[in-house]
Amino acid sequence: MPKKSKKSSKQKPATKPSASGLEPHELALAAANAVDDVLAELPTFSAFARGGVAARVRSLPAAQLSEAARAAVVALFEANMREQYERSDWGYDAVGKARELFEPEARYLVVESTSDGDTSDAGELLAFAHFRFVDDDGVEVLYVYELQVAARAQRRGLGKFLMAALLLVARRQRMKLVVLTVFKSNAAALAFYQRTMGFAVDETSPSACGDASASYEILSRVVDPSSARQ
């Protein structure tokens, strides 16, 4: 789901700019966004083989996705999420969503089947994670916009595998938090993130700010305990 944010009421301490004039969090984000392949130093996450699923995992910016890959990303997103958007107070804007999915800042982990699995044809999109390195109110954040797994590949540990990869990427790239947005109506997703992956309601979530009417929660997990939100 797209990035949502409410400003925290907590006052943040001043930080000393670097010689370049950038704040420390800006330097960290610039360095992270300069990395082309975030899995280059994490070979364990370059392939997935479990429960009859055999796949390769690629890391690349949205600009490097082929037209066929983009079409597959949109198709998988709509298969999993379109009805939930249409039932929510947001509604579903197909044009706007496609624009968001492939903005220049968007990054992907793309999971494509190989000939060794029994769930699909080789090269078929089984899952993807759309994420970005962002400044969230002065905090370095890896924001997970989407984590989508095809129905035929679900309940094989693939979602957990991708989230584990993203948490490690966040640590390697010196982010403070991993943050995501989830519909309150999506009980399975809430349980996955909170019970399985250790996320909690973030202090910027509407419910944490006294607004119980919002249809979504913002969840986060600290990856740098020494310096999360101040």
N, C-alpha and C positions, 0 to 999 in steps of 0.2 A: 504494500500500500504506500501511497505517496507520503513524503515527509510532512509531519504535522508538528507544530511546536507552540507552546505557550511559555512566555517568559517566566523564569523563576523570580520570586520576590527577594531572594537572597542577594546581598551585595557581594560582588566579586572583588578580590583584592587586585590592586594595580600590579602589572607585570612590567619588567624592564625590557624595552625594545633591544633587539640585537644591533650589531653594527650596520646591518642592511636596512634598519628602520622597521623591520617586521617584529611583531610580537612572537613569543615562543610558540604559541599554538599555530600561528600563521606559517612559521618555518616548518613545523611538523607536517602541516597539511600540504605545503608546497612540495616537500620531499616525498610524501606518500603519493601525491598526484603525478609525480614525475616517474614513478615506477610503472613500466608498461605491463609486465607480467608478474602479478603478485604471487603466483605459485611457482615461480622459477626456482626459489630456494626451499620449496616445500614439495619435493617429489612424491611423498606419501599420498598427496591429494591429487595426483595427476591421473589416477585410475581408480575405478570402483568395481569390486567384484564380490557380490554377496546375494544370497537368496535368489539365484538364477539371473541376476542382473549383472551384465558385464559392460562397462562403459569407460570412455576416456573423458577426462575433465580438462577443459581449456579455460584460461583466464585471458580476457581481452576487453578493450574498451568498446563501447557500442559502435563507434565509427568503423571498427574492423569486422563487424558482423556482415555476412553476405545477405543479399536480399532474401534468399531462401531461409536463412537462419532467422532473420527478422520476422518473416511470415510465420515461422514455426513458434517463435516466442509469443507473438500476439495470439496465435491459435491456442496455445497451452494456457496462457493467461485467461483468455475468455472462457475456455472450457472449465477452468477451476473457479473463476471469480466473477464473471459477468452477472450471474443471478444474484450474488451477494450484494454487488454494487447497486443493482436495480431495486433491491429490497430496502436499501439504506436510504438515509436522507440526502446522500450525496448524488444518487443517480449514476448512470453510466454514460460517459462521454467518450465514444470510441476514438474520435479524432484526437482529443486532448490526451487520452491515455497513450495512444501510439506515439504522440509527440514526446510525452514524458519518458517513455521507455527508451527512446533513442536520442535523448539530449546529449550534447558533447561530454557532459560530466559523468554520464552513466558508465558503469563498469559491469562486467558479467563473469560469472562462473557458469559455463555451459557444459552440460552432461549429455554426451551422445553415445548411443549404443554401439557396441562392436559385435563382430560375428560370433563371439563366444557365448553370448547370453541367449536366453530363451524367451525374452519378453517382447522383442521387437526386431525390426530389420536393422542392419548395420547403418549407422549414421543418423538414426532417428533421434530427435530431441526427447530425452527422458526427464530432464529437469533443468532449471536455471535459477540462479540468484542474481538479482539486479541490486547493486549496492553503489555507494558513493562515499568518498571522504569529504566531510563537510564541517564547517564552522557552525556549531549549534550553540549560539549565545556565548561565544568565547571559549567553547570547549571542543577539543578535537574528537570527532565522532566518525565511526564507520556506521553509516545509516543503511539498513537493509530495506530497500524499497519493495522488493518482491522475493519470495522463495516459493517456487512452484514446482511440483512433482507430478508427472503424468499419472493418471489413475492406474495404469497397468504396472507402474514401478513403485507404487506406494506400499507402505508397510514392509519395506526391505531395508530400512536404515539409511536411505539416501538423503532424506531431509536432515537427519541428525549429522550425517557425514558432511554435508554442505555447511551447516551451522558451525560445526567444529572447525572447518577450514576457515570460515570467516572470522571466528574468534581468534584463531592463531594469526591470521593476516593482520587483524587489528593490533595485536600485541607487537608483531614484527614491525609494523608501520607506526608504532608509538602513538596510537590513538588512546584516548582515555576511556571511552565507552563504545559499546555496540548498542544501537538504538533501532527500534522498529515500531510500526503502527499496526494494530490489529483490530478488526471489528469485534465488538463485544458479543455479537451474535455468533461468532465463529468459535464455538466452545472447544472444538478439537484443536484449533490453532493456539488458543489461550493456554490449554493444558500442555501442549507440546512445548511452548516457549517457557512457561512458568515452572512446570513440574519437571520436564525432561532436560531443558537447557539452562535452567537457573536464572531466568529473567524475572524482574520485578517491575511493578508499576513505577514509572519514572516520576520524579517530582514535577516535571512539566506536563504530565498527563492531565487532561481536563478533570478527571475524578480527584486527582491530588490537589487541584486548585479550586475545589468546591463546586465544580460543574458536573453533576451526575447525569445531565441530559444528553451529553455527546454520545454518538454511536460507536466510538472507538476509544481504545486505550493506547497510550504510548508506553512501551516497555523498554527497559534498558538492563544491561549487565556491565558491571565495571570490569575493565581489563587492565587498568593501572590503578591499583588500590591507593597508591600514594598521592594521587592527584586526579580525582574525579570532579564532579561539579562542586564548586566552593560555595 
